C-alpha cells in the first residue's frame, strides 16, 4: 500500500485534519501502511489505550506508541496543532517564524511555538546523502554584519555561508548550504568534496580558495566576469535566503543559523514534493528525535549585528 496522500490545498488540509481522530488515523496509516502488525508476535488485532495514543496487541499485550520516534512524542500539544505546524513549516513560502505561528494558531506561549517549530526543523536535518552532480555552482556569502561595514571576503562580524547548487538548464536543482569558519582553500575544498560528486563540473569565481579544485578531481570552470551574471543560481539562492532571514525572522542568532539553513535547503530541495516534506518534518519517515528545550537554550550566543536582537523572534536568550 502506498503512503496516504497529502492534501493539495489549505482548505483540504483543514477539512482532512479537523480533529485528533483524523490525525491519529493518518499517523497510523503512515507508520503501518499495511495495517498494524505486532512487532513481537505479528498478531494484527489491537486495543486502543490511553486515549488512543497507544496500541496494545490483543494476543501478547505488547504496547506500541503511535507517536514514538516522531516530533510529537510526549508533547502536551494536540496532534492537530502539530499537523498545522508541519504543514506551515514545509509548505508556507517563505517559511514561518515562531511569532507568526503563535499568532496564527492562537498559542499563548511563544516558547511552545518556538520549541515546536525547532523540533520540526530538527527532523529536516536528516540529510539527503546523495552528493550534487551534473554542473554545480559554488560560492560563499556573508550573513549579518552592519550594513555600513566593510563588505567582501574577510569582513568582520559576519558569518560565512558556503553554498553549492546544481544547474539544470534554466532552473536550479538541489542546494547545499553550510556555515564555514573561513574562506581558505582547505575549507572551501572540504565543503565541495563533502557535497559535490567527484569528477563533475564545478563553476566558481576566481577566488584563490578555489584554484585547487581541478587537482582535487573536479572539472573546474573558473569565471572571471561579474559574479551575479556568471553564477546566477547560487546567487539567487543566497539572495532569497537573506530576504527570508530578514523578512520572516528579522534576523537570527548565530547559534540558530545552521537550523535555519537546514530549513531553507530542505524546502528548496523539496519544493515539488510537499507530501514527503510534511511527513519528514513530523518524523514519520526518519525516526529522529527533536531536541529538548534545554538542548536548544543550553548555550546562548550573541545575536548577529543586523538581527536587531529581537527577543520575540528566533533569538531567545541572546
Ligand atoms: Zn503481540
Boltz pocket constraint, residues with backbone or C-beta under 6 A from the ligand:
constraints:
  - pocket:
      binder: B
      contacts: [[A, 38], [A, 39], [A, 40], [A, 41], [A, 42], [A, 43], [A, 57], [A, 58], [A, 59], [A, 60], [A, 61], [A, 62]]
      max_distance: 6.0
